[in-house]
Amino acid sequence: MKILVTGGLGFIGSHTVVELQNEGFEVVIIDNCSNSSKDVLKGITSITGKQPIFEEFDLREKGEVQEFFKRHQDIEGIIHFAASKAVGESVEKPLLYYENNISTLVYLLQELQKKKDSSFIFSSSCTVYGQADELPITETAPVKAAESPYGNTKQMGEEIIRDTCKVKPNLKAIALRYFNPIGAHPTAEIGELPIGVPQNLVPFITQTAIGLREQLSVFGDDYPTNDGTAVRDYIHVVDLAKAHVVALQRLLENKNKSNYEVFNVGTGTGSSVLEIIHSFEKVSNQRLNYKIVGRREGDITAAYADTTKANQELGWKAKSSLDEALASAWKWEQKVRS
Ligand code: WQD
């Protein structure tokens, strides 16, 4: 069975391609390589022994999207990762984010609605909750006004899919709201490859530890949390990838309860920035150079998932520990810099 993975050379996309191939799916990747490298194809192939079909073009080219679906009429499912995802950049360049994240989604859905039956998995984010009023966060928590154009594109994306599914019963969709993906494949053949200075915590930690960065700045220790630093739900990227396969299988096997569903994908456990640092120091057996600075604009105090719905309805649960996830990130950083 052929599955399209857009953004399949990216961090979460590449790990999902591996898990799809492990489950016997034939994978086609579309990626414009704007935030990824073709070398990732080699990494995927070295893990699974199977080279995915790869087509390099920009999903903003509507004509190319239409031609693609004419060439691949046997695609039965799509997992849609391709999007811009830097919160800070989205504030500086909102139109880039609305064009890239929204028009591409619309073009894909326009093709899918023509098909007799289709399954669509959307890469969403816990960002839609903002600072939730209650923790852990359930899927019924209210979606709050987005704090960035990036977050707004995820909210709008979910609404576009929901509205389309309402009038297209042949289109089945699941939005997966990720918490904080970290780590790398245990083989260290694929992992996170941030371009430029990493915005996210864990790649900044591993790059500091390897000597690429001078020092980690901890953005605030005056939050109302146990140790004053902000709390997030850090999930191993392989666990997250497996959640995509399980969600896709739910739709392909018609086990979905409605044709638009939402699931939180996290571990259910919150960890503070200092707890991440201490865990990393333990698994890497080295001290990390960091300093406490002021809060980062737009950051929330705490977010971690209530995973009951995913556990019970998807039959999926994150398996890796925080130490395992951080050890895999460190192994990957050492491999990339060797
Ligand atoms: C985590 C914690 C920072 C860097 C974002 C997006 C989310 C998703 C994941 C795409 C926070 C602190 C960070 C640093 C630090 N992206 N931190 N020093 O902001 O929770 O989520 O990335 O889907 O949508 O919003 O992740 O890794 O940037 O930050 O102290 O150098 O680490 O303040 O508390 P975040 P993050």
Boltz pocket constraint, residues with backbone or C-beta under 6 A from the ligand:
constraints:
  - pocket:
      binder: B
      contacts: [[A, 85], [A, 87], [A, 124], [A, 125], [A, 126], [A, 127], [A, 178], [A, 179], [A, 180], [A, 181], [A, 198], [A, 199], [A, 200], [A, 201], [A, 202], [A, 204], [A, 216], [A, 217], [A, 218], [A, 219], [A, 220], [A, 230], [A, 231], [A, 232], [A, 273], [A, 296], [A, 299], [A, 300]]
      max_distance: 6.0
